[in-house]
Amino acid sequence: MENMKSARKEDTGVVGRDLSEQIKAATKENHVRAENTQLMLSYQKGQITLPQYKVLLCSLYEIYKVLEEELDRNSTHPAVAPIYFPQELARLEALESDLEVFLGSDWRKRVIVPAATHRYQQRLRQIGEENPALLVAHAYTRYLGDLSGGQVLGKITQKSLGLSGKEGLSFFSFPGVSSPNRFKQLYRSRMNSIELKEEERREVLEEAVSAFELNIQVFDDLQKMLSVTMATADQSQSGFPAAPQISQFTMRLCVALATVVTATSTLLMIQYNKND
Protein backbone atom coordinates (compact mmCIF):
# COMPACT_ATOMS: atom_id res chain seq x y z
CA MET A 1 0.00 0.00 0.00
CA GLU A 2 1.41 3.37 -1.03
CA ASN A 3 0.81 5.11 2.30
CA MET A 4 2.54 2.35 4.22
CA LYS A 5 5.49 2.37 1.82
CA SER A 6 5.90 6.12 2.30
CA ALA A 7 6.07 5.73 6.04
CA ARG A 8 8.45 2.79 5.94
CA LYS A 9 10.72 4.46 3.41
CA GLU A 10 11.39 7.35 5.77
CA ASP A 11 11.58 5.26 8.94
CA THR A 12 15.21 4.34 8.46
CA GLY A 13 16.79 5.98 11.48
CA VAL A 14 18.56 8.54 9.31
CA VAL A 15 16.48 11.36 10.75
CA GLY A 16 17.08 10.18 14.31
CA ARG A 17 14.94 8.30 16.79
CA ASP A 18 12.73 11.19 17.87
CA LEU A 19 9.16 10.38 16.93
CA SER A 20 8.40 13.98 15.97
CA GLU A 21 11.30 14.05 13.51
CA GLN A 22 10.32 10.71 12.05
CA ILE A 23 6.73 11.82 11.49
CA LYS A 24 7.89 14.96 9.73
CA ALA A 25 10.21 12.96 7.48
CA ALA A 26 7.61 10.25 6.78
CA THR A 27 4.96 12.78 5.73
CA LYS A 28 7.12 15.17 3.71
CA GLU A 29 5.79 14.20 0.29
CA ASN A 30 2.19 14.03 1.51
CA HIS A 31 2.55 17.45 3.05
CA VAL A 32 3.64 18.94 -0.28
CA ARG A 33 0.61 17.37 -1.96
CA ALA A 34 -1.71 18.80 0.69
CA GLU A 35 -0.21 22.25 0.23
CA ASN A 36 -0.82 22.10 -3.50
CA THR A 37 -4.50 21.24 -3.51
CA GLN A 38 -6.54 23.93 -5.23
CA LEU A 39 -8.24 25.01 -2.01
CA MET A 40 -4.98 25.37 -0.09
CA LEU A 41 -3.24 27.21 -2.91
CA SER A 42 -6.01 29.78 -2.87
CA TYR A 43 -5.62 30.15 0.87
CA GLN A 44 -1.86 30.63 0.74
CA LYS A 45 -2.25 33.28 -1.97
CA GLY A 46 -4.64 35.24 0.22
CA GLN A 47 -7.54 34.46 -2.12
CA ILE A 48 -9.75 32.64 0.36
CA THR A 49 -13.41 33.56 -0.09
CA LEU A 50 -16.15 33.62 2.52
CA PRO A 51 -17.88 30.49 1.13
CA GLN A 52 -14.53 28.65 1.18
CA TYR A 53 -13.81 29.76 4.72
CA LYS A 54 -17.25 28.68 5.90
CA VAL A 55 -16.88 25.19 4.47
CA LEU A 56 -13.45 24.86 6.02
CA LEU A 57 -14.78 25.90 9.42
CA CYS A 58 -17.62 23.41 9.20
CA SER A 59 -15.35 20.51 8.38
CA LEU A 60 -12.77 21.53 10.94
CA TYR A 61 -15.51 21.57 13.53
CA GLU A 62 -16.62 18.03 12.63
CA ILE A 63 -13.04 16.73 12.66
CA TYR A 64 -12.03 18.38 15.92
CA LYS A 65 -15.26 17.32 17.59
CA VAL A 66 -14.36 13.68 17.16
CA LEU A 67 -10.61 14.12 17.71
CA GLU A 68 -11.10 15.91 21.02
CA GLU A 69 -13.79 13.50 22.18
CA GLU A 70 -11.41 10.60 21.58
CA LEU A 71 -8.47 12.38 23.23
CA ASP A 72 -10.65 13.13 26.27
CA ARG A 73 -11.87 9.55 26.44
CA ASN A 74 -8.34 8.16 26.19
CA SER A 75 -6.60 10.86 28.24
CA THR A 76 -5.10 8.33 30.66
CA HIS A 77 -3.77 6.02 27.95
CA PRO A 78 0.06 5.74 28.22
CA ALA A 79 0.56 7.10 24.70
CA VAL A 80 -2.03 9.87 24.95
CA ALA A 81 -1.45 11.21 28.47
CA PRO A 82 1.94 12.84 27.71
CA ILE A 83 0.50 14.93 24.84
CA TYR A 84 -2.91 15.69 26.37
CA PHE A 85 -3.14 19.50 26.70
CA PRO A 86 -6.86 20.40 26.53
CA GLN A 87 -6.50 23.77 28.26
CA GLU A 88 -3.77 24.91 25.90
CA LEU A 89 -4.77 23.33 22.59
CA ALA A 90 -8.46 22.41 22.37
CA ARG A 91 -10.07 24.03 19.31
CA LEU A 92 -13.72 23.00 19.56
CA GLU A 93 -15.03 25.97 21.55
CA ALA A 94 -13.14 28.39 19.30
CA LEU A 95 -14.66 26.80 16.21
CA GLU A 96 -18.14 26.95 17.73
CA SER A 97 -17.64 30.66 18.38
CA ASP A 98 -16.47 31.33 14.82
CA LEU A 99 -19.32 29.33 13.30
CA GLU A 100 -21.84 31.34 15.27
CA VAL A 101 -20.30 34.55 13.93
CA PHE A 102 -20.52 33.46 10.30
CA LEU A 103 -23.57 31.19 10.34
CA GLY A 104 -25.75 32.56 13.11
CA SER A 105 -27.05 31.15 16.37
CA ASP A 106 -28.64 28.15 14.63
CA TRP A 107 -25.40 27.15 12.89
CA ARG A 108 -25.64 23.55 14.09
CA LYS A 109 -28.65 23.02 11.83
CA ARG A 110 -26.78 24.40 8.84
CA VAL A 111 -23.62 22.30 8.90
CA ILE A 112 -23.24 19.76 6.10
CA VAL A 113 -20.01 18.04 5.18
CA PRO A 114 -18.75 15.95 2.25
CA ALA A 115 -18.13 12.22 2.44
CA ALA A 116 -14.39 12.71 2.99
CA THR A 117 -15.04 14.52 6.27
CA HIS A 118 -17.17 11.65 7.49
CA ARG A 119 -14.43 9.18 6.55
CA TYR A 120 -11.98 11.22 8.59
CA GLN A 121 -14.35 11.15 11.57
CA GLN A 122 -14.86 7.40 11.23
CA ARG A 123 -11.13 6.81 11.22
CA LEU A 124 -10.66 8.86 14.39
CA ARG A 125 -13.47 6.95 16.10
CA GLN A 126 -12.00 3.64 15.03
CA ILE A 127 -8.50 4.26 16.34
CA GLY A 128 -9.85 5.87 19.50
CA GLU A 129 -11.65 2.63 20.26
CA GLU A 130 -9.15 0.11 18.91
CA ASN A 131 -5.69 1.67 19.07
CA PRO A 132 -5.53 5.03 20.95
CA ALA A 133 -1.77 5.33 20.43
CA LEU A 134 -2.49 6.29 16.82
CA LEU A 135 -4.27 9.44 18.03
CA VAL A 136 -0.77 10.79 18.66
CA ALA A 137 -0.21 11.13 14.90
CA HIS A 138 -3.40 13.11 14.36
CA ALA A 139 -2.96 15.33 17.42
CA TYR A 140 0.62 16.22 16.47
CA THR A 141 -0.21 16.88 12.83
CA ARG A 142 -3.19 19.10 13.64
CA TYR A 143 -2.31 20.95 16.81
CA LEU A 144 1.30 21.83 16.10
CA GLY A 145 0.31 22.92 12.62
CA ASP A 146 -2.43 25.11 14.08
CA LEU A 147 -0.09 26.57 16.66
CA SER A 148 2.72 27.20 14.19
CA GLY A 149 0.69 28.98 11.54
CA GLY A 150 -2.12 30.47 13.58
CA GLN A 151 -0.89 34.04 13.59
CA VAL A 152 0.00 34.09 9.89
CA LEU A 153 -3.17 32.38 8.71
CA GLY A 154 -5.28 34.52 10.99
CA LYS A 155 -3.93 37.66 9.33
CA ILE A 156 -4.41 36.19 5.85
CA THR A 157 -8.00 35.30 6.69
CA GLN A 158 -8.71 38.70 8.23
CA LYS A 159 -7.37 40.53 5.18
CA SER A 160 -8.95 38.22 2.59
CA LEU A 161 -12.41 38.48 4.16
CA GLY A 162 -12.11 42.19 4.94
CA LEU A 163 -12.69 41.71 8.67
CA SER A 164 -12.08 44.79 10.79
CA GLY A 165 -11.52 42.95 14.08
CA LYS A 166 -10.75 39.52 15.50
CA GLU A 167 -14.35 38.35 15.64
CA GLY A 168 -14.69 35.11 13.72
CA LEU A 169 -10.98 34.32 14.01
CA SER A 170 -10.93 32.51 17.37
CA PHE A 171 -9.64 29.33 15.74
CA PHE A 172 -6.26 30.97 15.20
CA SER A 173 -5.91 32.18 18.79
CA PHE A 174 -4.31 30.16 21.61
CA PRO A 175 -4.82 32.20 24.80
CA GLY A 176 -3.54 29.32 26.94
CA VAL A 177 -0.13 29.36 25.23
CA SER A 178 2.09 32.28 26.18
CA SER A 179 5.03 31.22 23.99
CA PRO A 180 4.23 29.04 20.95
CA ASN A 181 7.89 28.14 20.39
CA ARG A 182 8.50 27.02 23.96
CA PHE A 183 5.24 25.12 24.04
CA LYS A 184 6.07 23.29 20.80
CA GLN A 185 9.39 22.25 22.31
CA LEU A 186 7.57 20.92 25.36
CA TYR A 187 5.03 19.10 23.20
CA ARG A 188 7.71 17.42 21.10
CA SER A 189 9.64 16.45 24.19
CA ARG A 190 6.55 14.84 25.71
CA MET A 191 5.75 13.11 22.46
CA ASN A 192 9.27 11.80 22.01
CA SER A 193 9.15 10.36 25.54
CA ILE A 194 6.25 8.03 24.67
CA GLU A 195 7.42 4.43 24.91
CA LEU A 196 6.56 2.55 21.73
CA LYS A 197 7.64 -0.80 20.42
CA GLU A 198 9.04 -0.82 16.89
CA GLU A 199 5.80 -2.11 15.42
CA GLU A 200 3.81 0.54 17.31
CA ARG A 201 6.15 3.27 16.12
CA ARG A 202 5.78 2.12 12.54
CA GLU A 203 2.00 2.19 12.91
CA VAL A 204 2.09 5.76 14.22
CA LEU A 205 4.19 6.85 11.24
CA GLU A 206 1.79 5.17 8.84
CA GLU A 207 -1.13 6.85 10.59
CA ALA A 208 0.50 10.25 10.17
CA VAL A 209 0.73 9.60 6.43
CA SER A 210 -2.93 8.56 6.45
CA ALA A 211 -3.86 11.76 8.29
CA PHE A 212 -2.47 13.83 5.43
CA GLU A 213 -4.26 11.67 2.87
CA LEU A 214 -7.55 12.13 4.72
CA ASN A 215 -7.06 15.88 4.70
CA ILE A 216 -6.20 15.93 1.00
CA GLN A 217 -9.42 14.06 0.29
CA VAL A 218 -11.35 16.58 2.37
CA PHE A 219 -9.82 19.54 0.53
CA ASP A 220 -10.60 17.99 -2.84
CA ASP A 221 -14.18 17.16 -1.86
CA LEU A 222 -14.76 20.68 -0.61
CA GLN A 223 -13.42 22.18 -3.81
CA LYS A 224 -15.66 19.91 -5.88
CA MET A 225 -18.65 20.91 -3.79
CA LEU A 226 -17.95 24.59 -4.27
CA SER A 227 -17.29 24.13 -7.99
CA VAL A 228 -20.56 22.27 -8.55
CA THR A 229 -22.48 24.94 -6.67
CA MET A 230 -20.90 27.79 -8.64
CA ALA A 231 -21.40 25.99 -11.94
CA THR A 232 -25.06 25.44 -11.11
CA ALA A 233 -25.50 29.10 -10.22
CA ASP A 234 -23.86 30.16 -13.51
CA GLN A 235 -26.03 27.74 -15.45
CA SER A 236 -29.14 29.10 -13.79
CA GLN A 237 -28.17 32.66 -14.72
CA SER A 238 -27.50 31.66 -18.33
CA GLY A 239 -31.01 30.26 -18.69
CA PHE A 240 -29.96 26.67 -19.46
CA PRO A 241 -31.65 23.99 -17.36
CA ALA A 242 -29.58 21.67 -15.20
CA ALA A 243 -29.42 17.99 -16.04
CA PRO A 244 -32.30 16.17 -14.25
CA GLN A 245 -30.02 13.64 -12.61
CA ILE A 246 -27.94 16.28 -10.83
CA SER A 247 -30.37 19.17 -10.40
CA GLN A 248 -31.73 18.07 -7.03
CA PHE A 249 -28.26 17.40 -5.67
CA THR A 250 -26.84 20.72 -6.81
CA MET A 251 -29.90 22.60 -5.63
CA ARG A 252 -29.40 21.19 -2.14
CA LEU A 253 -25.78 22.24 -2.26
CA CYS A 254 -26.72 25.74 -3.36
CA VAL A 255 -29.22 26.11 -0.55
CA ALA A 256 -26.75 24.80 1.99
CA LEU A 257 -23.92 26.99 0.79
CA ALA A 258 -26.08 30.06 0.39
CA THR A 259 -27.28 29.82 3.97
CA VAL A 260 -23.92 28.74 5.24
CA VAL A 261 -21.99 25.94 3.67
CA THR A 262 -19.79 23.27 5.16
CA ALA A 263 -16.90 21.14 5.73
CA THR A 264 -13.19 20.68 6.52
CA SER A 265 -9.86 20.75 7.21
CA THR A 266 -7.07 20.09 7.74
CA LEU A 267 -6.81 23.69 6.80
CA LEU A 268 -3.76 24.24 8.87
CA MET A 269 -1.76 21.54 7.15
CA ILE A 270 -0.13 24.42 5.30
CA GLN A 271 1.60 25.44 8.50
CA TYR A 272 2.95 22.00 9.25
CA ASN A 273 6.36 22.82 7.75
CA LYS A 274 6.75 25.53 10.37
CA ASN A 275 6.62 23.11 13.26
CA ASP A 276 10.37 23.48 13.85
C-alpha positions in Angstrom: 0.0 0.0 0.0 1.4 3.4 -1.0 0.8 5.1 2.3 2.5 2.4 4.2 5.5 2.4 1.8 5.9 6.1 2.3 6.1 5.7 6.0 8.4 2.8 5.9 10.7 4.5 3.4 11.4 7.3 5.8 11.6 5.3 8.9 15.2 4.3 8.5 16.8 6.0 11.5 18.6 8.5 9.3 16.5 11.4 10.8 17.1 10.2 14.3 14.9 8.3 16.8 12.7 11.2 17.9 9.2 10.4 16.9 8.4 14.0 16.0 11.3 14.1 13.5 10.3 10.7 12.1 6.7 11.8 11.5 7.9 15.0 9.7 10.2 13.0 7.5 7.6 10.2 6.8 5.0 12.8 5.7 7.1 15.2 3.7 5.8 14.2 0.3 2.2 14.0 1.5 2.5 17.5 3.0 3.6 18.9 -0.3 0.6 17.4 -2.0 -1.7 18.8 0.7 -0.2 22.3 0.2 -0.8 22.1 -3.5 -4.5 21.2 -3.5 -6.5 23.9 -5.2 -8.2 25.0 -2.0 -5.0 25.4 -0.1 -3.2 27.2 -2.9 -6.0 29.8 -2.9 -5.6 30.1 0.9 -1.9 30.6 0.7 -2.3 33.3 -2.0 -4.6 35.2 0.2 -7.5 34.5 -2.1 -9.7 32.6 0.4 -13.4 33.6 -0.1 -16.1 33.6 2.5 -17.9 30.5 1.1 -14.5 28.7 1.2 -13.8 29.8 4.7 -17.2 28.7 5.9 -16.9 25.2 4.5 -13.5 24.9 6.0 -14.8 25.9 9.4 -17.6 23.4 9.2 -15.4 20.5 8.4 -12.8 21.5 10.9 -15.5 21.6 13.5 -16.6 18.0 12.6 -13.0 16.7 12.7 -12.0 18.4 15.9 -15.3 17.3 17.6 -14.4 13.7 17.2 -10.6 14.1 17.7 -11.1 15.9 21.0 -13.8 13.5 22.2 -11.4 10.6 21.6 -8.5 12.4 23.2 -10.7 13.1 26.3 -11.9 9.5 26.4 -8.3 8.2 26.2 -6.6 10.9 28.2 -5.1 8.3 30.7 -3.8 6.0 27.9 0.1 5.7 28.2 0.6 7.1 24.7 -2.0 9.9 24.9 -1.5 11.2 28.5 1.9 12.8 27.7 0.5 14.9 24.8 -2.9 15.7 26.4 -3.1 19.5 26.7 -6.9 20.4 26.5 -6.5 23.8 28.3 -3.8 24.9 25.9 -4.8 23.3 22.6 -8.5 22.4 22.4 -10.1 24.0 19.3 -13.7 23.0 19.6 -15.0 26.0 21.5 -13.1 28.4 19.3 -14.7 26.8 16.2 -18.1 27.0 17.7 -17.6 30.7 18.4 -16.5 31.3 14.8 -19.3 29.3 13.3 -21.8 31.3 15.3 -20.3 34.6 13.9 -20.5 33.5 10.3 -23.6 31.2 10.3 -25.7 32.6 13.1 -27.1 31.2 16.4 -28.6 28.2 14.6 -25.4 27.2 12.9 -25.6 23.5 14.1 -28.6 23.0 11.8 -26.8 24.4 8.8 -23.6 22.3 8.9 -23.2 19.8 6.1 -20.0 18.0 5.2 -18.8 15.9 2.3 -18.1 12.2 2.4 -14.4 12.7 3.0 -15.0 14.5 6.3 -17.2 11.6 7.5 -14.4 9.2 6.5 -12.0 11.2 8.6 -14.3 11.2 11.6 -14.9 7.4 11.2 -11.1 6.8 11.2 -10.7 8.9 14.4 -13.5 6.9 16.1 -12.0 3.6 15.0 -8.5 4.3 16.3 -9.9 5.9 19.5 -11.7 2.6 20.3 -9.2 0.1 18.9 -5.7 1.7 19.1 -5.5 5.0 20.9 -1.8 5.3 20.4 -2.5 6.3 16.8 -4.3 9.4 18.0 -0.8 10.8 18.7 -0.2 11.1 14.9 -3.4 13.1 14.4 -3.0 15.3 17.4 0.6 16.2 16.5 -0.2 16.9 12.8 -3.2 19.1 13.6 -2.3 20.9 16.8 1.3 21.8 16.1 0.3 22.9 12.6 -2.4 25.1 14.1 -0.1 26.6 16.7 2.7 27.2 14.2 0.7 29.0 11.5 -2.1 30.5 13.6 -0.9 34.0 13.6 0.0 34.1 9.9 -3.2 32.4 8.7 -5.3 34.5 11.0 -3.9 37.7 9.3 -4.4 36.2 5.9 -8.0 35.3 6.7 -8.7 38.7 8.2 -7.4 40.5 5.2 -9.0 38.2 2.6 -12.4 38.5 4.2 -12.1 42.2 4.9 -12.7 41.7 8.7 -12.1 44.8 10.8 -11.5 43.0 14.1 -10.8 39.5 15.5 -14.4 38.4 15.6 -14.7 35.1 13.7 -11.0 34.3 14.0 -10.9 32.5 17.4 -9.6 29.3 15.7 -6.3 31.0 15.2 -5.9 32.2 18.8 -4.3 30.2 21.6 -4.8 32.2 24.8 -3.5 29.3 26.9 -0.1 29.4 25.2 2.1 32.3 26.2 5.0 31.2 24.0 4.2 29.0 21.0 7.9 28.1 20.4 8.5 27.0 24.0 5.2 25.1 24.0 6.1 23.3 20.8 9.4 22.3 22.3 7.6 20.9 25.4 5.0 19.1 23.2 7.7 17.4 21.1 9.6 16.5 24.2 6.6 14.8 25.7 5.7 13.1 22.5 9.3 11.8 22.0 9.1 10.4 25.5 6.3 8.0 24.7 7.4 4.4 24.9 6.6 2.6 21.7 7.6 -0.8 20.4 9.0 -0.8 16.9 5.8 -2.1 15.4 3.8 0.5 17.3 6.2 3.3 16.1 5.8 2.1 12.5 2.0 2.2 12.9 2.1 5.8 14.2 4.2 6.9 11.2 1.8 5.2 8.8 -1.1 6.8 10.6 0.5 10.3 10.2 0.7 9.6 6.4 -2.9 8.6 6.4 -3.9 11.8 8.3 -2.5 13.8 5.4 -4.3 11.7 2.9 -7.6 12.1 4.7 -7.1 15.9 4.7 -6.2 15.9 1.0 -9.4 14.1 0.3 -11.3 16.6 2.4 -9.8 19.5 0.5 -10.6 18.0 -2.8 -14.2 17.2 -1.9 -14.8 20.7 -0.6 -13.4 22.2 -3.8 -15.7 19.9 -5.9 -18.6 20.9 -3.8 -17.9 24.6 -4.3 -17.3 24.1 -8.0 -20.6 22.3 -8.5 -22.5 24.9 -6.7 -20.9 27.8 -8.6 -21.4 26.0 -11.9 -25.1 25.4 -11.1 -25.5 29.1 -10.2 -23.9 30.2 -13.5 -26.0 27.7 -15.4 -29.1 29.1 -13.8 -28.2 32.7 -14.7 -27.5 31.7 -18.3 -31.0 30.3 -18.7 -30.0 26.7 -19.5 -31.7 24.0 -17.4 -29.6 21.7 -15.2 -29.4 18.0 -16.0 -32.3 16.2 -14.3 -30.0 13.6 -12.6 -27.9 16.3 -10.8 -30.4 19.2 -10.4 -31.7 18.1 -7.0 -28.3 17.4 -5.7 -26.8 20.7 -6.8 -29.9 22.6 -5.6 -29.4 21.2 -2.1 -25.8 22.2 -2.3 -26.7 25.7 -3.4 -29.2 26.1 -0.6 -26.8 24.8 2.0 -23.9 27.0 0.8 -26.1 30.1 0.4 -27.3 29.8 4.0 -23.9 28.7 5.2 -22.0 25.9 3.7 -19.8 23.3 5.2 -16.9 21.1 5.7 -13.2 20.7 6.5 -9.9 20.7 7.2 -7.1 20.1 7.7 -6.8 23.7 6.8 -3.8 24.2 8.9 -1.8 21.5 7.1 -0.1 24.4 5.3 1.6 25.4 8.5 2.9 22.0 9.2 6.4 22.8 7.7 6.8 25.5 10.4 6.6 23.1 13.3 10.4 23.5 13.9 
